[in-house]
């Protein structure tokens, strides 16, 4: 896997991250999706500004927690701008993974799951398996980039970095799951 954070400028990371967040917001809005935490969504649908506010809030919470943990764990100076820009760029694989909901059959099968209709959903096992494999590959890509963003922006690497990154991810998941409920 490629680590873009070694050669990506701060400005480019921020610009690409903002563009991805805007496109993801529009995609969420057009497809009736609603982010409910750092890594989860539902078919609650909402207005464009709510989708944008929720995705932006999830990123800000992620960046703030990543920065706070980085300041505590790193022996070098950690700049919030580095953490914010790199963490925003690192979310691109997650936004790519959501594109699978553009496929109508995938969206309808997952709607069955959200409605609690597991028996009807199980009739589409081939599709679920394919989606699962693709999702797993994109998850690995996403976690790799997000860890590299953390490691490069905070200079906390290797085993210590992995441990702190796991802590960041768990704290962010819990915090966004709680706080995003208050937006829209």
C-alpha positions as CSV (number, residue, x, y, z in Angstrom):
1,X,0.0,0.0,0.0
2,X,1.1,3.5,-0.8
3,X,1.7,5.9,2.1
4,X,0.8,9.3,0.5
5,X,1.5,11.2,3.7
6,X,5.3,11.1,3.2
7,X,5.2,13.3,0.2
8,X,1.7,15.0,0.3
9,X,1.9,18.7,1.2
10,X,-0.4,20.1,3.9
11,X,-2.2,22.3,1.4
12,X,-2.9,19.4,-1.0
13,X,-4.1,17.1,1.8
14,X,-6.5,19.8,3.0
15,X,-7.8,20.6,-0.5
16,X,-8.3,17.0,-1.5
17,X,-9.9,16.2,1.9
18,X,-12.3,19.2,1.7
19,X,-13.3,18.2,-1.9
20,X,-13.9,14.6,-0.7
21,X,-16.0,15.8,2.2
22,X,-18.1,18.0,0.0
23,X,-18.6,15.2,-2.6
24,X,-19.4,12.7,0.2
25,X,-22.0,15.1,1.7
26,X,-23.7,15.5,-1.6
27,X,-23.6,11.7,-2.1
28,X,-25.1,11.1,1.4
29,X,-27.8,13.6,0.7
30,X,-28.8,12.3,-2.7
31,X,-28.9,8.7,-1.5
32,X,-30.8,9.3,1.8
33,X,-27.8,8.3,3.9
34,X,-27.0,9.8,7.3
35,X,-23.7,9.4,9.2
36,X,-24.3,8.2,12.7
37,X,-20.7,7.8,13.9
38,X,-17.1,7.9,12.5
39,X,-17.7,4.6,10.6
40,X,-21.5,4.0,10.5
41,X,-24.4,5.3,8.6
42,X,-28.1,4.7,8.2
43,X,-30.9,5.4,5.7
44,X,-32.3,8.2,7.9
45,X,-31.7,10.7,5.1
46,X,-31.5,14.4,5.8
47,X,-30.9,17.7,4.2
48,X,-27.6,18.6,2.5
49,X,-26.5,20.9,5.3
50,X,-27.2,18.2,7.9
51,X,-25.1,15.6,6.0
52,X,-22.3,18.1,5.6
53,X,-22.5,19.2,9.3
54,X,-22.4,15.6,10.5
55,X,-19.5,14.6,8.3
56,X,-17.6,17.8,9.3
57,X,-18.3,17.2,13.0
58,X,-17.1,13.6,12.7
59,X,-13.9,14.8,11.1
60,X,-13.4,17.7,13.7
61,X,-14.0,15.3,16.6
62,X,-11.5,12.8,15.0
63,X,-8.9,15.5,14.5
64,X,-9.2,16.9,18.0
65,X,-8.9,13.5,19.7
66,X,-6.0,12.6,17.4
67,X,-4.3,15.8,18.2
68,X,-4.8,15.5,22.0
69,X,-3.5,11.9,22.0
70,X,-0.6,13.0,19.7
71,X,0.4,15.8,22.1
72,X,0.4,13.4,25.0
73,X,2.2,10.6,23.2
74,X,4.7,12.4,21.1
75,X,8.1,13.7,22.2
76,X,8.1,16.2,19.2
77,X,5.9,19.2,18.5
78,X,2.5,18.3,17.1
79,X,0.7,20.9,15.0
80,X,-3.1,20.8,14.9
81,X,-3.1,21.9,11.3
82,X,-1.0,18.8,10.3
83,X,-3.3,16.5,12.2
84,X,-6.5,18.1,10.8
85,X,-5.4,18.1,7.2
86,X,-3.9,14.6,7.2
87,X,-6.9,13.2,9.1
88,X,-9.3,14.8,6.6
89,X,-7.4,13.3,3.6
90,X,-7.2,9.9,5.3
91,X,-11.0,9.7,5.4
92,X,-11.1,9.5,1.5
93,X,-11.1,5.6,1.5
94,X,-14.1,5.6,3.8
95,X,-16.0,7.9,1.6
96,X,-15.1,5.7,-1.4
97,X,-16.5,2.7,0.5
98,X,-19.8,4.4,0.8
99,X,-20.1,4.6,-3.0
100,X,-21.3,1.0,-2.9
101,X,-24.7,2.3,-1.9
102,X,-25.0,3.9,-5.3
103,X,-25.7,0.4,-6.6
104,X,-29.5,0.0,-6.3
105,X,-29.5,-3.7,-5.4
106,X,-26.9,-3.2,-2.6
107,X,-29.0,-0.3,-1.2
108,X,-32.2,-2.4,-1.2
109,X,-30.5,-5.4,0.5
110,X,-29.1,-3.2,3.2
111,X,-32.5,-1.5,3.6
112,X,-33.8,-5.0,4.4
113,X,-31.2,-5.3,7.1
114,X,-32.0,-2.0,8.6
115,X,-35.7,-2.9,8.6
116,X,-34.8,-6.1,10.5
117,X,-35.9,-8.4,7.7
118,X,-33.0,-10.8,8.0
119,X,-34.7,-13.7,6.2
120,X,-35.2,-11.7,3.0
121,X,-31.7,-10.3,3.2
122,X,-30.2,-13.9,3.4
123,X,-31.7,-14.6,0.0
124,X,-29.0,-12.3,-1.4
125,X,-26.0,-14.1,0.0
126,X,-23.9,-13.8,-3.1
127,X,-24.3,-10.1,-3.2
128,X,-23.6,-9.8,0.5
129,X,-20.4,-11.8,0.2
130,X,-19.2,-9.7,-2.7
131,X,-20.0,-6.5,-0.8
132,X,-18.3,-7.9,2.3
133,X,-15.1,-8.7,0.4
134,X,-14.9,-5.3,-1.2
135,X,-15.8,-3.6,2.1
136,X,-13.0,-5.5,3.9
137,X,-10.4,-4.5,1.3
138,X,-11.5,-0.8,1.5
139,X,-11.5,-1.1,5.3
140,X,-7.9,-2.2,5.3
141,X,-7.0,0.7,3.0
142,X,-8.9,3.1,5.1
143,X,-7.3,2.0,8.4
144,X,-3.8,2.0,6.8
145,X,-4.2,5.6,5.6
146,X,-5.7,6.7,8.9
147,X,-2.9,5.2,10.9
148,X,-0.3,6.7,8.6
149,X,-2.0,10.1,8.9
150,X,-1.7,9.8,12.7
151,X,1.9,8.5,12.6
152,X,3.1,11.2,10.2
153,X,1.3,14.1,11.8
154,X,2.2,13.2,15.4
155,X,5.5,11.4,14.9
156,X,4.2,8.5,17.0
157,X,5.0,5.4,15.1
158,X,5.5,1.6,15.3
159,X,4.0,-0.4,18.2
160,X,3.5,2.7,20.3
161,X,1.8,4.5,17.4
162,X,-0.5,1.5,16.7
163,X,-1.6,1.4,20.3
164,X,-2.3,5.1,20.5
165,X,-4.1,5.0,17.1
166,X,-6.4,2.2,18.3
167,X,-7.1,4.4,21.4
168,X,-7.9,7.4,19.1
169,X,-10.2,5.3,16.9
170,X,-12.2,3.9,19.9
171,X,-12.5,7.3,21.6
172,X,-13.6,8.9,18.3
173,X,-16.1,6.1,17.5
174,X,-17.7,6.5,20.9
175,X,-17.6,10.3,20.9
176,X,-19.1,10.7,17.4
177,X,-21.7,8.0,18.1
178,X,-22.9,10.1,21.0
179,X,-22.4,13.7,19.6
180,X,-23.7,13.3,16.1
181,X,-27.2,12.6,17.5
182,X,-27.5,16.2,18.4
183,X,-27.0,17.4,14.8
184,X,-30.3,17.4,12.8
